[in-house]
């Protein structure tokens, strides 16, 4: 691939102009997800690239420019960068990088399906309209997939309704390009005004509205990073918003140029937002939660934490390696195929992965499980089996653990069970609970080391500093080994960090390492642990509101602040 071109093919491709919404990836439409899944090339500004990239197919070429298309580079400032995120970085002349229409046309060459993603809705993006005209002029077919407009989505997440039953007039204005005539019209109106502007320009915009005739006591809300877990909203009036932002220590500041949505009008009154601010009132809103697991293991847990408003950060504390001597595993898999076992029991996702890899090595697939009963220790392990093409016959009806599995496991019956042997592929450090229980039920057990668990490599220095310096609001410990390994590779969490443990054994290990346990799950389940942390956050938030104190995250507390132990 040359630095400035993409592979050529037929003369014209197809372009989809796609609205990526205001920031929350969950606001992408079904049609947007479908278009992204079929894209060959994705052209997106950096602020939306992460939102849409997760829905693109593997192998898609992602192109973005860091240059602002509305501004001309000054002589001597260097050449803007076009980045092709497929392992190649390319520099193009300044006019081409500045002209997004050129990038879209370049990507559409060769018959490729191009998705051009913009913030909010394409119909409200002036540059997208220019790019559509360029496609039309060049004979390149295109379509438009609408998105949630920033001016609509952000107020909705901030708890600021834009209209009422009386049909309030609503005007959407870009304050950065508003003319004197526009300000005069807005000042003479008593409707709701939704301003797209920057944080440091809010006081000036408020002054323009007051000068044009709006009353200084007109309510206004200002929201930064809307629809994301970094969202923050301030409520004031046109006359006091400058002082409010200054007291909040956001003006003046290096972040003053951050884009915001400001809503002006009676519908943005503080009394309304107090009752309707559903997003920022989530129990763990904005909390950075450390999850000592791999991304694969933590997927559903992280999704659950996000539903509570948290920002999960996965840090693997263990690495999985093959057994030192593979012969035992090889014999067991061959025995599985030849009918040596009545049952196979999976106690982890890693065990499923180990057996699956061994199957693929031998050219086997899920059909080799025919005639064998399959047990899974919990729902995550069961999901991994289903993804393999195997539906487990036994999953604990109660506690998702080895003990819970034993409670439902049938005793060996020589009349109904032609074979008395169980294949148990496990980690090298697994406990003997399940083996002992199965033997007591009359079964013979081949306890096989399917994989070894070793301590993972230390996380990046930035993460280690955040752990030790109080940058995380909470950490979820799902086993004693996660406590030992995290402390070993990254250091002990700061004393302001909320420590949540999955059970008494894990809590004991945490305390042995000098950690004070704040939250404990009512039962040994990662999802119950997340629920318990959310309950803790909700109670903490309610206590602050009842005391008239600001709602803050644990990481915002003073270093050395004492914490009360809470068992949920």
C-alpha positions as CSV (number, residue, x, y, z in Angstrom):
1,X,0.0,0.0,0.0
2,X,1.4,3.4,-1.0
3,X,1.4,6.2,1.6
4,X,-1.5,8.2,0.0
5,X,-3.6,5.6,-1.8
6,X,-5.7,2.5,-1.0
7,X,-5.8,-0.6,-3.2
8,X,-7.5,0.1,-6.5
9,X,-10.4,-1.9,-8.0
10,X,-13.5,-0.9,-9.9
11,X,-14.2,2.7,-10.7
12,X,-16.7,3.6,-8.0
13,X,-17.6,2.4,-4.6
14,X,-20.4,3.3,-2.2
15,X,-20.4,5.7,0.7
16,X,-22.6,5.6,3.8
17,X,-22.8,8.8,5.8
18,X,-23.4,7.7,9.3
19,X,-24.4,9.5,12.4
20,X,-22.4,8.2,15.4
21,X,-24.5,10.0,18.0
22,X,-23.3,12.2,20.7
23,X,-20.8,9.8,22.4
24,X,-22.6,6.8,24.0
25,X,-21.9,3.8,21.8
26,X,-25.2,2.4,22.8
27,X,-27.0,5.2,20.9
28,X,-25.9,3.8,17.5
29,X,-28.9,2.7,15.5
30,X,-29.4,-0.9,14.3
31,X,-28.9,0.4,10.7
32,X,-25.6,2.0,11.7
33,X,-24.4,-1.3,13.2
34,X,-25.4,-3.1,10.1
35,X,-23.5,-0.7,7.8
36,X,-20.4,-0.8,10.0
37,X,-20.4,-4.6,9.8
38,X,-20.1,-4.5,6.0
39,X,-17.7,-1.6,5.7
40,X,-14.4,-2.0,3.9
41,X,-13.1,1.4,4.9
42,X,-14.2,3.5,7.9
43,X,-13.5,7.3,7.7
44,X,-14.0,8.9,11.1
45,X,-12.8,11.8,13.2
46,X,-10.9,10.8,16.3
47,X,-13.8,11.7,18.6
48,X,-16.1,9.1,17.1
49,X,-13.6,6.5,15.9
50,X,-13.7,4.5,19.1
51,X,-17.5,4.5,19.2
52,X,-17.9,3.0,15.7
53,X,-14.8,0.9,15.4
54,X,-16.0,-1.8,17.8
55,X,-18.9,-2.6,15.4
56,X,-16.7,-2.8,12.3
57,X,-15.7,-6.2,10.9
58,X,-12.2,-7.6,11.4
59,X,-9.8,-6.3,8.7
60,X,-11.6,-3.0,8.1
61,X,-9.3,-0.1,7.2
62,X,-9.9,2.8,9.6
63,X,-8.9,6.3,8.4
64,X,-9.0,9.5,10.3
65,X,-7.5,12.9,10.3
66,X,-6.4,14.9,13.3
67,X,-6.8,18.2,11.4
68,X,-9.8,20.4,11.9
69,X,-11.5,20.7,8.5
70,X,-12.8,24.1,9.3
71,X,-9.3,25.7,9.8
72,X,-6.4,26.2,7.5
73,X,-3.0,25.2,8.7
74,X,-0.6,28.1,9.2
75,X,2.7,28.1,7.3
76,X,5.4,26.3,9.3
77,X,3.0,24.3,11.4
78,X,3.7,21.1,9.6
79,X,1.6,18.7,7.6
80,X,-1.6,17.2,9.1
81,X,-1.5,13.5,9.5
82,X,-3.8,11.0,7.9
83,X,-3.7,7.7,9.8
84,X,-4.6,4.4,8.2
85,X,-5.2,2.1,11.2
86,X,-4.2,-1.2,9.6
87,X,-0.6,-1.0,10.6
88,X,0.2,1.8,8.1
89,X,0.6,5.5,8.8
90,X,0.6,7.8,5.9
91,X,1.3,11.5,5.5
92,X,-0.7,13.4,2.8
93,X,-0.4,17.1,1.6
94,X,-2.2,19.6,3.8
95,X,-5.1,20.4,1.5
96,X,-6.0,16.7,1.1
97,X,-5.8,16.0,4.8
98,X,-7.9,19.1,5.5
99,X,-10.5,18.1,2.9
100,X,-12.6,15.2,4.3
101,X,-14.4,15.0,1.0
102,X,-11.1,14.1,-0.6
103,X,-10.5,11.4,1.9
104,X,-14.0,9.9,1.4
105,X,-13.5,9.9,-2.4
106,X,-10.0,8.4,-2.0
107,X,-11.4,5.6,0.1
108,X,-14.3,5.0,-2.2
109,X,-12.0,4.2,-5.2
110,X,-11.7,0.6,-6.0
111,X,-15.4,-0.4,-5.4
112,X,-15.1,-0.3,-1.6
113,X,-17.9,0.2,0.8
114,X,-17.0,3.3,2.8
115,X,-18.6,4.5,6.0
116,X,-18.1,8.1,6.8
117,X,-18.9,8.5,10.5
118,X,-19.7,11.9,12.0
119,X,-20.6,13.1,15.5
120,X,-24.3,13.4,16.1
121,X,-26.4,13.4,12.9
122,X,-25.0,13.8,9.3
123,X,-27.9,16.1,8.5
124,X,-26.7,18.6,11.0
125,X,-23.1,18.4,10.0
126,X,-22.2,21.1,7.4
127,X,-19.0,19.3,6.3
128,X,-20.9,16.1,5.7
129,X,-23.3,17.9,3.3
130,X,-20.2,19.1,1.3
131,X,-19.0,15.6,1.1
132,X,-22.3,14.3,-0.1
133,X,-22.3,17.0,-2.8
134,X,-18.8,15.8,-3.8
135,X,-20.0,12.2,-4.1
136,X,-23.0,13.3,-6.2
137,X,-20.7,15.3,-8.5
138,X,-18.4,12.3,-9.0
139,X,-21.2,9.9,-9.5
140,X,-20.4,7.9,-6.4
141,X,-23.6,6.4,-4.9
142,X,-24.2,7.2,-1.2
143,X,-26.8,6.8,1.5
144,X,-27.4,8.5,4.8
145,X,-27.9,6.8,8.1
146,X,-29.3,9.3,10.7
147,X,-27.9,9.4,14.2
148,X,-29.0,10.9,17.5
149,X,-28.3,14.6,17.2
150,X,-25.9,15.9,19.9
151,X,-28.3,18.8,20.7
152,X,-31.1,16.3,21.4
153,X,-29.2,13.4,23.0
154,X,-27.1,15.4,25.4
155,X,-30.0,17.3,27.1
156,X,-31.9,14.0,27.4
157,X,-29.0,12.4,29.3
158,X,-28.6,15.5,31.4
159,X,-32.3,15.4,32.4
160,X,-33.2,18.5,30.6
161,X,-36.5,18.2,28.5
162,X,-36.6,20.6,25.6
163,X,-40.3,20.9,25.1
164,X,-43.4,20.8,27.3
165,X,-47.1,20.2,26.8
166,X,-47.5,23.9,25.7
167,X,-45.3,23.3,22.7
168,X,-42.3,25.4,23.6
169,X,-40.3,26.7,20.6
170,X,-36.8,25.1,20.4
171,X,-33.9,26.6,18.5
172,X,-30.6,24.8,17.8
173,X,-27.7,27.2,17.4
174,X,-24.0,26.8,16.9
175,X,-22.8,29.7,19.1
176,X,-19.4,29.6,17.5
177,X,-20.8,30.8,14.1
178,X,-23.9,32.8,15.3
179,X,-24.3,36.3,13.8
180,X,-25.5,39.5,15.5
181,X,-28.8,39.0,13.8
182,X,-29.1,35.5,15.2
183,X,-28.4,36.7,18.8
184,X,-31.0,39.5,18.4
185,X,-33.6,36.9,17.3
186,X,-32.8,34.6,20.2
187,X,-32.9,37.4,22.7
188,X,-36.4,38.5,21.5
189,X,-37.7,34.9,21.8
190,X,-38.9,33.2,25.0
191,X,-38.4,29.7,23.7
192,X,-35.7,27.1,24.5
193,X,-32.3,27.6,23.0
194,X,-29.9,24.7,22.6
195,X,-26.4,26.1,22.1
196,X,-23.4,24.1,20.7
197,X,-20.4,25.9,22.0
198,X,-17.2,25.5,24.0
199,X,-16.8,25.6,27.8
200,X,-14.8,28.8,27.8
201,X,-17.3,30.5,25.4
202,X,-20.4,29.9,27.6
203,X,-20.0,33.2,29.6
204,X,-19.8,35.2,26.4
205,X,-22.8,33.4,24.9
206,X,-24.8,34.1,28.0
207,X,-23.8,37.8,27.8
208,X,-24.9,38.0,24.2
209,X,-28.4,36.6,25.1
210,X,-28.8,39.0,28.0
211,X,-27.7,42.0,25.9
212,X,-30.2,40.9,23.2
213,X,-33.1,40.9,25.7
214,X,-33.1,37.6,27.7
215,X,-33.6,38.1,31.5
216,X,-30.5,37.4,33.6
217,X,-32.5,35.0,35.8
218,X,-33.3,32.8,32.8
219,X,-32.2,29.2,33.7
220,X,-29.3,27.6,31.8
221,X,-27.7,24.2,32.0
222,X,-24.2,23.4,30.6
223,X,-23.2,19.8,29.9
224,X,-19.7,18.7,29.0
225,X,-18.9,15.1,27.6
226,X,-22.6,14.5,27.3
227,X,-23.9,10.8,27.1
228,X,-20.5,9.5,28.4
229,X,-19.5,8.5,31.9
230,X,-17.4,11.7,32.0
231,X,-20.6,13.7,31.7
232,X,-20.9,16.7,34.0
233,X,-23.7,19.2,34.2
234,X,-23.9,22.7,35.8
235,X,-27.1,24.5,36.5
236,X,-27.3,28.3,36.9
237,X,-28.8,31.3,35.2
238,X,-27.6,33.5,32.4
239,X,-26.4,36.0,34.9
240,X,-24.6,33.5,37.2
241,X,-23.3,30.8,34.9
242,X,-19.8,32.5,34.5
243,X,-19.4,32.5,38.3
244,X,-20.7,29.0,38.6
245,X,-18.2,27.6,36.1
246,X,-15.4,29.6,37.8
247,X,-16.3,28.2,41.2
248,X,-16.3,24.7,39.8
249,X,-12.7,25.4,38.8
250,X,-13.4,24.7,35.1
251,X,-12.8,28.3,34.0
252,X,-10.3,29.3,33.1
253,X,-8.6,26.0,32.5
254,X,-6.8,24.1,29.7
255,X,-10.0,22.2,29.1
256,X,-11.9,25.4,28.4
257,X,-12.0,24.6,24.7
258,X,-14.0,21.4,25.2
259,X,-17.3,21.3,23.4
260,X,-20.5,21.6,25.4
261,X,-24.2,21.7,25.0
262,X,-25.9,24.6,26.8
263,X,-29.7,24.7,27.2
264,X,-31.3,28.1,27.9
265,X,-35.0,28.4,28.9
266,X,-37.5,27.6,31.6
267,X,-37.4,23.8,30.9
268,X,-33.8,23.7,32.1
269,X,-34.7,24.9,35.6
270,X,-32.8,23.3,38.5
271,X,-36.0,21.8,40.0
272,X,-36.7,19.9,36.8
273,X,-33.1,18.5,36.5
274,X,-33.1,17.4,40.2
275,X,-35.9,15.0,39.3
276,X,-35.0,14.0,35.8
277,X,-31.2,13.6,35.9
278,X,-31.4,9.9,35.5
279,X,-27.9,9.3,33.9
280,X,-25.7,11.2,36.3
281,X,-27.6,9.7,39.3
282,X,-26.6,6.1,38.4
283,X,-25.2,4.4,41.6
284,X,-21.6,4.2,40.2
285,X,-21.7,7.1,37.8
286,X,-18.2,8.0,36.7
287,X,-16.5,5.5,39.0
288,X,-13.3,4.0,37.7
289,X,-13.6,0.3,38.7
290,X,-10.6,-2.0,38.5
291,X,-11.5,-5.5,37.3
292,X,-8.5,-7.9,37.8
293,X,-9.4,-10.1,34.9
294,X,-8.8,-10.4,31.2
295,X,-11.1,-8.6,28.8
296,X,-12.5,-12.0,27.7
297,X,-13.2,-13.1,31.2
298,X,-14.6,-9.7,32.3
299,X,-16.9,-9.0,29.3
300,X,-20.3,-9.5,31.0
301,X,-19.1,-8.1,34.3
302,X,-17.8,-5.0,32.6
303,X,-21.1,-4.6,30.8
304,X,-22.9,-4.9,34.1
305,X,-20.7,-2.2,35.6
306,X,-21.3,0.1,32.7
307,X,-25.0,-0.2,33.2
308,X,-24.4,1.2,36.7
309,X,-22.5,4.2,35.2
310,X,-19.1,2.9,36.0
311,X,-16.0,2.9,33.8
312,X,-14.4,-0.6,34.1
313,X,-10.7,-1.1,33.6
314,X,-9.6,-4.7,33.0
315,X,-6.2,-5.7,34.3
316,X,-5.3,-9.4,34.0
317,X,-3.5,-10.7,37.1
318,X,-2.9,-14.2,35.7
319,X,-1.7,-15.6,32.5
320,X,-2.7,-19.0,31.2
321,X,-0.1,-21.4,29.8
322,X,-0.2,-25.0,28.6
323,X,0.7,-27.8,31.0
324,X,4.4,-28.6,31.4
325,X,3.7,-32.2,30.3
326,X,0.9,-32.5,27.7
327,X,0.7,-36.3,27.6
328,X,-1.9,-36.5,30.4
329,X,-4.2,-34.1,28.5
330,X,-3.6,-35.9,25.2
331,X,-4.6,-39.3,26.8
332,X,-7.7,-37.8,28.3
333,X,-8.9,-36.3,25.1
334,X,-8.3,-39.6,23.3
335,X,-10.2,-41.3,26.0
336,X,-13.1,-38.9,25.6
337,X,-13.4,-39.9,21.9
338,X,-13.1,-43.7,22.6
339,X,-15.8,-43.8,25.3
340,X,-13.8,-43.8,28.5
341,X,-15.9,-41.2,30.2
342,X,-19.6,-40.8,31.3
343,X,-19.1,-37.1,32.2
344,X,-16.8,-34.2,31.5
345,X,-16.9,-31.3,34.0
346,X,-15.8,-27.8,33.1
347,X,-14.9,-25.5,36.0
348,X,-13.8,-22.5,34.1
349,X,-13.8,-20.7,30.7
350,X,-10.1,-21.5,30.5
351,X,-10.8,-25.2,30.8
352,X,-13.2,-25.0,27.9
353,X,-10.6,-23.1,25.8
354,X,-7.9,-25.7,26.6
355,X,-10.1,-28.6,25.5
356,X,-11.2,-26.8,22.5
357,X,-7.7,-26.0,21.4
358,X,-6.7,-29.7,21.9
359,X,-9.7,-30.7,19.8
360,X,-8.7,-28.4,17.0
361,X,-5.2,-29.8,17.2
362,X,-6.6,-33.3,16.5
363,X,-9.1,-32.1,13.9
364,X,-12.1,-32.7,16.2
365,X,-15.1,-30.6,16.8
366,X,-18.1,-30.5,19.2
367,X,-19.5,-33.7,17.7
368,X,-16.9,-35.6,19.7
369,X,-19.0,-34.9,22.8
370,X,-21.8,-37.1,21.5
371,X,-23.0,-39.6,24.1
372,X,-21.1,-37.8,26.9
373,X,-22.8,-35.8,29.7
374,X,-21.3,-32.3,30.1
375,X,-21.3,-30.2,33.2
376,X,-20.5,-26.5,33.6
377,X,-19.7,-24.8,37.0
378,X,-21.6,-21.6,36.1
379,X,-23.2,-19.5,33.4
380,X,-20.0,-18.0,32.0
381,X,-18.5,-21.5,31.5
382,X,-21.8,-22.6,30.0
383,X,-21.8,-19.7,27.5
384,X,-18.2,-20.7,26.5
385,X,-19.5,-24.3,25.9
386,X,-22.4,-23.1,23.8
387,X,-20.1,-21.0,21.7
388,X,-18.1,-24.2,21.1
389,X,-21.4,-25.9,20.0
390,X,-22.0,-27.8,23.2
391,X,-25.1,-27.4,25.4
392,X,-24.2,-28.5,29.0
393,X,-26.4,-31.1,30.6
394,X,-25.8,-29.8,34.1
395,X,-25.3,-26.3,35.5
396,X,-25.7,-25.6,39.2
397,X,-29.3,-24.5,40.1
398,X,-28.0,-22.6,43.1
399,X,-24.5,-21.4,43.9
400,X,-22.2,-21.2,40.9
401,X,-19.2,-23.0,42.3
402,X,-17.8,-26.5,42.8
403,X,-19.9,-26.9,45.9
404,X,-23.0,-25.8,44.0
405,X,-22.2,-28.2,41.2
406,X,-21.8,-31.1,43.7
407,X,-25.2,-30.4,45.2
408,X,-26.9,-31.1,41.8
409,X,-24.5,-33.9,40.6
410,X,-26.2,-37.3,40.6
411,X,-24.5,-40.2,42.5
412,X,-23.1,-43.0,40.4
413,X,-25.6,-45.7,39.7
414,X,-24.3,-48.9,38.1
415,X,-27.7,-49.7,36.7
416,X,-28.2,-46.4,34.8
417,X,-24.5,-45.4,34.3
418,X,-22.6,-47.7,32.0
419,X,-19.3,-45.9,32.8
420,X,-18.2,-44.7,36.2
421,X,-15.5,-42.2,35.2
422,X,-15.5,-38.4,35.0
423,X,-13.0,-36.3,33.0
424,X,-12.1,-33.1,34.9
425,X,-9.8,-30.7,33.0
426,X,-8.6,-28.0,35.4
427,X,-6.0,-25.6,36.3
428,X,-2.8,-26.7,38.1
429,X,-3.8,-24.8,41.3
430,X,-7.4,-25.9,41.5
431,X,-8.8,-27.0,44.9
432,X,-9.8,-30.6,45.6
433,X,-13.4,-29.8,46.6
434,X,-14.9,-31.1,43.4
435,X,-12.7,-34.2,43.1
436,X,-13.4,-35.3,46.7
437,X,-17.1,-34.7,46.3
438,X,-17.3,-36.7,43.1
439,X,-15.4,-39.6,44.7
440,X,-17.8,-39.5,47.6
441,X,-20.7,-39.8,45.1
442,X,-19.2,-43.0,43.8
443,X,-17.4,-41.7,40.7
444,X,-13.9,-42.3,39.5
445,X,-12.2,-39.0,38.5
446,X,-9.4,-38.3,36.0
447,X,-8.2,-35.0,37.4
448,X,-6.2,-33.6,34.5
449,X,-4.1,-30.4,34.4
450,X,-5.4,-28.7,31.3
451,X,-3.6,-25.5,31.8
452,X,-1.3,-23.7,34.2
453,X,-2.0,-20.3,35.8
454,X,1.0,-18.0,36.3
455,X,1.2,-14.4,37.5
456,X,0.6,-12.0,34.7
457,X,3.1,-9.3,33.6
458,X,2.8,-5.9,35.4
459,X,0.3,-3.5,33.9
460,X,1.6,-0.2,32.3
461,X,3.2,2.3,34.7
462,X,0.3,4.6,34.4
463,X,-2.1,1.9,35.6
464,X,0.2,1.0,38.5
465,X,0.4,4.6,39.6
466,X,-3.4,4.9,39.5
467,X,-3.7,1.8,41.6
468,X,-1.3,2.9,44.3
469,X,-2.2,6.6,44.1
470,X,-5.9,6.4,44.5
471,X,-6.8,6.8,40.8
472,X,-9.4,4.0,41.0
473,X,-12.7,4.4,42.9
474,X,-13.1,0.6,43.5
475,X,-11.5,-2.7,42.8
476,X,-13.4,-6.0,42.5
477,X,-11.6,-9.1,43.8
478,X,-13.1,-12.3,42.5
479,X,-10.7,-14.7,44.3
480,X,-7.8,-14.8,46.7
481,X,-5.4,-15.3,43.9
482,X,-6.5,-12.0,42.3
483,X,-5.7,-10.2,45.5
484,X,-2.2,-11.8,45.8
485,X,-1.4,-11.3,42.1
486,X,-2.6,-7.7,41.8
487,X,-0.6,-6.7,44.8
488,X,2.4,-8.6,43.5
489,X,2.3,-7.1,40.0
490,X,1.0,-3.6,40.7
491,X,1.1,-2.8,44.4
492,X,-1.5,-2.3,47.1
493,X,-4.6,-0.2,46.2
494,X,-4.7,3.2,47.8
495,X,-6.7,3.4,51.1
496,X,-9.4,5.6,49.4
497,X,-10.2,2.8,46.9
498,X,-13.4,0.8,47.8
499,X,-12.4,-2.8,48.1
500,X,-15.1,-5.3,47.1
501,X,-14.7,-9.1,47.6
502,X,-16.6,-12.1,46.2
503,X,-16.6,-14.0,49.5
504,X,-15.2,-14.5,53.0
505,X,-12.0,-16.3,51.8
506,X,-11.2,-13.5,49.4
507,X,-11.9,-10.9,52.0
508,X,-9.6,-12.6,54.5
509,X,-6.8,-12.6,51.9
510,X,-7.4,-8.9,51.2
511,X,-7.2,-8.1,54.9
512,X,-4.0,-10.1,55.3
513,X,-2.6,-7.8,52.6
514,X,-3.5,-4.7,54.7
515,X,-6.7,-3.9,52.8
516,X,-10.0,-2.9,54.5
517,X,-12.9,-4.6,52.8
518,X,-15.9,-2.3,52.2
519,X,-18.2,-4.6,50.2
520,X,-18.8,-8.3,50.1
521,X,-21.1,-10.2,47.8
522,X,-24.0,-12.0,49.4
523,X,-23.1,-15.1,47.4
524,X,-20.1,-16.1,45.4
525,X,-21.1,-14.7,42.0
526,X,-19.3,-11.9,40.1
527,X,-22.6,-10.5,39.1
528,X,-23.8,-10.4,42.7
529,X,-20.5,-8.7,43.6
530,X,-21.2,-6.0,41.0
531,X,-24.7,-5.6,42.4
532,X,-23.3,-5.3,45.9
533,X,-20.9,-2.5,44.8
534,X,-23.8,-0.7,43.1
535,X,-25.8,-0.9,46.3
536,X,-22.8,0.5,48.2
537,X,-22.6,3.4,45.7
538,X,-26.3,4.1,45.9
539,X,-26.2,4.3,49.7
540,X,-23.1,6.5,49.6
541,X,-24.8,8.9,47.1
542,X,-28.0,9.0,49.2
543,X,-26.1,9.8,52.3
544,X,-24.3,12.7,50.6
545,X,-27.5,14.1,49.3
546,X,-29.3,13.8,52.7
547,X,-26.3,15.6,54.4
548,X,-26.4,18.4,51.8
549,X,-22.9,17.4,50.6
550,X,-21.7,17.2,47.0
551,X,-21.8,13.8,45.5
552,X,-18.2,12.8,44.9
553,X,-16.4,9.6,43.9
554,X,-14.1,7.8,46.4
555,X,-11.0,8.8,44.4
556,X,-11.9,12.5,45.0
557,X,-11.6,12.1,48.7
558,X,-8.6,13.3,50.6
559,X,-5.7,10.9,50.9
560,X,-5.9,9.0,54.2
561,X,-9.6,9.5,54.7
562,X,-11.1,6.8,56.9
563,X,-13.6,4.3,55.4
564,X,-16.3,2.4,57.0
565,X,-16.6,-1.3,56.4
566,X,-19.9,-2.2,54.8
567,X,-20.9,-5.8,54.2
568,X,-23.8,-6.1,51.7
